[in-house]
């Protein structure tokens, strides 16, 4: 065991990682990137930066396609943060 390190730090860092999903519809080619809202960490938007490529932040993932009301396929995009 390393001195001065808590072995449970990894679990706390895991909560801070953003959860980004790619949501797609198989019927109508609808596709969007969504990020689940994280209550532990808030990121403020910088007005000097273009945020058009950022995923939309939602509290829960949608189950149905907004265009054709078919079931959506959810795929999590892995994001690893280094501390």
TIRO-2110 file (N, C-alpha, C; in Angstrom, 1 decimal):
// TIRO-2110
0.8, -1.2, 0.0, N, 1, A
0.0, 0.0, 0.0, CA, 1, A
0.9, 1.2, 0.0, C, 1, A
0.5, 2.2, -0.8, N, 2, A
1.2, 3.5, -0.8, CA, 2, A
0.9, 4.4, 0.3, C, 2, A
2.0, 5.0, 0.8, N, 3, A
1.8, 5.9, 2.0, CA, 3, A
1.0, 7.2, 1.5, C, 3, A
0.1, 7.6, 2.4, N, 4, A
-0.6, 8.8, 2.1, CA, 4, A
-1.7, 8.8, 1.0, C, 4, A
-1.9, 7.6, 0.5, N, 5, A
-3.0, 7.4, -0.6, CA, 5, A
-4.1, 6.6, -0.1, C, 5, A
-5.3, 7.1, -0.4, N, 6, A
-6.5, 6.4, 0.0, CA, 6, A
-6.9, 5.5, -1.2, C, 6, A
-7.0, 4.2, -1.0, N, 7, A
-7.3, 3.3, -2.1, CA, 7, A
-8.7, 3.5, -2.7, C, 7, A
-9.6, 4.2, -1.9, N, 8, A
-10.9, 4.4, -2.4, CA, 8, A
-11.1, 5.7, -3.2, C, 8, A
-10.0, 6.4, -3.5, N, 9, A
-10.0, 7.6, -4.3, CA, 9, A
-10.5, 7.3, -5.7, C, 9, A
-10.3, 6.1, -6.2, N, 10, A
-10.7, 5.8, -7.6, CA, 10, A
-12.2, 5.8, -7.7, C, 10, A
-12.9, 5.4, -6.6, N, 11, A
-14.4, 5.3, -6.7, CA, 11, A
-14.9, 6.8, -6.7, C, 11, A
-14.3, 7.7, -6.0, N, 12, A
-14.8, 9.1, -6.0, CA, 12, A
-14.5, 9.7, -7.4, C, 12, A
-13.4, 9.4, -8.0, N, 13, A
-13.0, 10.0, -9.3, CA, 13, A
-14.0, 9.5, -10.4, C, 13, A
-14.4, 8.3, -10.2, N, 14, A
-15.3, 7.7, -11.2, CA, 14, A
-16.7, 8.5, -11.3, C, 14, A
-17.1, 9.1, -10.2, N, 15, A
-18.3, 9.8, -10.2, CA, 15, A
-18.2, 11.2, -10.9, C, 15, A
-17.0, 11.7, -11.0, N, 16, A
-16.8, 13.0, -11.7, CA, 16, A
-16.6, 12.8, -13.2, C, 16, A
-16.4, 11.6, -13.7, N, 17, A
-16.3, 11.5, -15.1, CA, 17, A
-17.6, 11.8, -15.8, C, 17, A
-17.6, 12.5, -16.9, N, 18, A
-18.8, 12.8, -17.7, CA, 18, A
-19.3, 11.5, -18.3, C, 18, A
-20.6, 11.3, -18.4, N, 19, A
-21.3, 10.2, -19.0, CA, 19, A
-21.9, 10.7, -20.3, C, 19, A
-21.2, 10.4, -21.4, N, 20, A
-21.7, 10.8, -22.7, CA, 20, A
-22.2, 9.6, -23.5, C, 20, A
-23.3, 9.8, -24.1, N, 21, A
-24.0, 8.8, -24.9, CA, 21, A
-24.2, 9.2, -26.3, C, 21, A
-24.1, 8.3, -27.3, N, 22, A
-24.6, 8.5, -28.7, CA, 22, A
-25.9, 7.8, -28.8, C, 22, A
-26.9, 8.6, -29.1, N, 23, A
-28.3, 8.0, -29.2, CA, 23, A
-28.7, 8.0, -30.7, C, 23, A
-29.0, 6.9, -31.2, N, 24, A
-29.4, 6.8, -32.6, CA, 24, A
-30.7, 6.0, -32.8, C, 24, A
-31.3, 6.3, -33.9, N, 25, A
-32.6, 5.6, -34.3, CA, 25, A
-32.3, 4.8, -35.6, C, 25, A
-32.7, 3.6, -35.5, N, 26, A
-32.5, 2.7, -36.7, CA, 26, A
-33.4, 2.9, -37.8, C, 26, A
-34.6, 3.5, -37.6, N, 27, A
-35.6, 3.8, -38.6, CA, 27, A
-35.3, 5.0, -39.4, C, 27, A
-35.0, 6.1, -38.7, N, 28, A
-35.0, 7.4, -39.4, CA, 28, A
-33.7, 8.1, -39.4, C, 28, A
-32.6, 7.5, -39.1, N, 29, A
-31.2, 8.0, -39.1, CA, 29, A
-31.0, 9.2, -38.2, C, 29, A
-31.9, 9.3, -37.1, N, 30, A
-31.7, 10.4, -36.1, CA, 30, A
-30.5, 10.0, -35.3, C, 30, A
-29.6, 11.0, -35.0, N, 31, A
-28.4, 10.7, -34.2, CA, 31, A
-28.1, 12.0, -33.4, C, 31, A
-27.7, 11.8, -32.1, N, 32, A
-27.4, 13.0, -31.3, CA, 32, A
-26.5, 12.5, -30.1, C, 32, A
-25.6, 13.4, -29.7, N, 33, A
-24.8, 13.1, -28.6, CA, 33, A
-25.4, 13.8, -27.4, C, 33, A
-25.5, 13.0, -26.3, N, 34, A
-26.2, 13.6, -25.0, CA, 34, A
-25.2, 13.3, -23.9, C, 34, A
-25.2, 14.2, -22.9, N, 35, A
-24.5, 14.1, -21.7, CA, 35, A
-25.4, 14.1, -20.5, C, 35, A
-25.3, 13.0, -19.6, N, 36, A
-26.1, 13.0, -18.5, CA, 36, A
-25.7, 14.1, -17.5, C, 36, A
-26.6, 14.7, -16.9, N, 37, A
-26.3, 15.8, -15.9, CA, 37, A
-25.7, 15.2, -14.7, C, 37, A
-24.6, 15.8, -14.2, N, 38, A
-23.9, 15.4, -13.0, CA, 38, A
-24.1, 16.4, -11.9, C, 38, A
-24.7, 15.9, -10.8, N, 39, A
-24.9, 16.8, -9.7, CA, 39, A
-23.7, 17.1, -8.9, C, 39, A
-22.7, 16.3, -9.0, N, 40, A
-21.5, 16.5, -8.2, CA, 40, A
-20.6, 17.6, -8.8, C, 40, A
-20.6, 17.8, -10.1, N, 41, A
-19.7, 18.7, -10.7, CA, 41, A
-20.5, 19.5, -11.8, C, 41, A
-20.4, 20.8, -11.7, N, 42, A
-21.0, 21.7, -12.7, CA, 42, A
-19.9, 22.4, -13.5, C, 42, A
-20.1, 22.4, -14.8, N, 43, A
-19.1, 23.0, -15.7, CA, 43, A
-19.8, 24.3, -16.3, C, 43, A
-19.2, 25.4, -16.1, N, 44, A
-19.7, 26.7, -16.6, CA, 44, A
-19.3, 26.9, -18.0, C, 44, A
-20.1, 27.4, -18.8, N, 45, A
-19.8, 27.7, -20.2, CA, 45, A
-19.0, 29.0, -20.3, C, 45, A
-17.9, 28.9, -21.1, N, 46, A
-17.1, 30.1, -21.4, CA, 46, A
-17.7, 30.8, -22.6, C, 46, A
-18.1, 32.1, -22.5, N, 47, A
-18.7, 32.7, -23.7, CA, 47, A
-17.7, 33.0, -24.8, C, 47, A
-16.4, 32.9, -24.6, N, 48, A
-15.5, 33.1, -25.6, CA, 48, A
-15.2, 31.9, -26.5, C, 48, A
-15.8, 30.7, -26.1, N, 49, A
-15.5, 29.5, -26.8, CA, 49, A
-16.7, 29.0, -27.5, C, 49, A
-16.5, 28.4, -28.7, N, 50, A
-17.7, 27.9, -29.5, CA, 50, A
-18.1, 26.5, -28.9, C, 50, A
-19.3, 26.4, -28.4, N, 51, A
-19.8, 25.2, -27.7, CA, 51, A
-20.8, 24.5, -28.7, C, 51, A
-20.7, 24.7, -29.9, N, 52, A
-21.6, 24.0, -30.9, CA, 52, A
-21.4, 22.5, -31.0, C, 52, A
-20.2, 22.1, -30.7, N, 53, A
-19.8, 20.6, -30.8, CA, 53, A
-20.1, 19.9, -29.5, C, 53, A
-20.4, 20.6, -28.5, N, 54, A
-20.6, 19.9, -27.2, CA, 54, A
-21.9, 19.2, -27.2, C, 54, A
-21.9, 18.0, -26.4, N, 55, A
-23.2, 17.3, -26.3, CA, 55, A
-24.2, 18.0, -25.5, C, 55, A
-25.5, 17.8, -25.8, N, 56, A
-26.6, 18.5, -25.0, CA, 56, A
-26.7, 17.8, -23.7, C, 56, A
-26.8, 18.6, -22.6, N, 57, A
-26.9, 18.0, -21.2, CA, 57, A
-28.4, 17.8, -20.9, C, 57, A
-28.7, 16.5, -20.5, N, 58, A
-30.0, 16.1, -20.1, CA, 58, A
-30.0, 15.4, -18.8, C, 58, A
-31.2, 15.4, -18.1, N, 59, A
-31.2, 14.7, -16.8, CA, 59, A
-31.4, 13.2, -16.9, C, 59, A
-32.1, 12.8, -18.0, N, 60, A
-32.2, 11.3, -18.3, CA, 60, A
-32.3, 11.1, -19.8, C, 60, A
-31.9, 10.0, -20.2, N, 61, A
-31.8, 9.7, -21.7, CA, 61, A
-33.2, 9.4, -22.2, C, 61, A
-33.5, 9.9, -23.4, N, 62, A
-34.9, 9.6, -23.9, CA, 62, A
-35.0, 8.1, -24.4, C, 62, A
-36.2, 7.6, -24.3, N, 63, A
-36.4, 6.2, -24.7, CA, 63, A
-36.9, 6.1, -26.1, C, 63, A
-37.6, 7.2, -26.6, N, 64, A
-38.2, 7.1, -27.9, CA, 64, A
-37.6, 8.2, -28.8, C, 64, A
-37.6, 8.0, -30.1, N, 65, A
-37.1, 8.9, -31.0, CA, 65, A
-38.1, 10.1, -31.1, C, 65, A
-37.5, 11.4, -31.1, N, 66, A
-38.4, 12.5, -31.2, CA, 66, A
-39.0, 12.7, -32.6, C, 66, A
-38.4, 12.1, -33.6, N, 67, A
-38.8, 12.3, -35.0, CA, 67, A
-39.9, 11.2, -35.4, C, 67, A
-39.6, 10.0, -35.1, N, 68, A
-40.6, 8.9, -35.5, CA, 68, A
-41.1, 8.1, -34.4, C, 68, A
-40.8, 8.3, -33.2, N, 69, A
-41.4, 7.6, -32.0, CA, 69, A
-41.0, 6.1, -31.9, C, 69, A
-39.8, 5.8, -32.6, N, 70, A
-39.3, 4.4, -32.5, CA, 70, A
-38.3, 4.3, -31.3, C, 70, A
-38.0, 3.1, -30.9, N, 71, A
-37.1, 2.9, -29.8, CA, 71, A
-35.7, 3.3, -30.2, C, 71, A
-35.0, 4.0, -29.3, N, 72, A
-33.6, 4.5, -29.6, CA, 72, A
-32.6, 3.5, -29.1, C, 72, A
-31.5, 3.5, -29.8, N, 73, A
-30.3, 2.7, -29.4, CA, 73, A
-29.3, 3.6, -28.7, C, 73, A
-28.9, 3.2, -27.5, N, 74, A
-28.0, 4.0, -26.7, CA, 74, A
-26.6, 3.4, -26.7, C, 74, A
-25.6, 4.2, -26.9, N, 75, A
-24.2, 3.7, -26.9, CA, 75, A
-23.4, 4.6, -26.1, C, 75, A
-22.7, 4.2, -25.0, N, 76, A
-21.9, 5.0, -24.1, CA, 76, A
-20.6, 5.2, -24.8, C, 76, A
-20.2, 6.5, -24.8, N, 77, A
-18.8, 6.9, -25.3, CA, 77, A
-17.9, 6.9, -24.1, C, 77, A
-16.9, 6.1, -24.1, N, 78, A
-16.0, 6.1, -23.0, CA, 78, A
-15.1, 7.4, -22.9, C, 78, A
-15.1, 8.0, -21.7, N, 79, A
-14.3, 9.2, -21.5, CA, 79, A
-13.5, 8.9, -20.2, C, 79, A
-12.2, 9.0, -20.4, N, 80, A
-11.3, 8.8, -19.3, CA, 80, A
-10.6, 10.1, -18.9, C, 80, A
-10.7, 10.5, -17.7, N, 81, A
-10.1, 11.7, -17.2, CA, 81, A
-8.8, 11.3, -16.4, C, 81, A
-7.8, 12.1, -16.6, N, 82, A
-6.5, 11.8, -15.9, CA, 82, A
-6.4, 12.9, -14.9, C, 82, A
-6.1, 12.5, -13.7, N, 83, A
-5.9, 13.5, -12.6, CA, 83, A
-4.5, 13.7, -12.2, C, 83, A
END
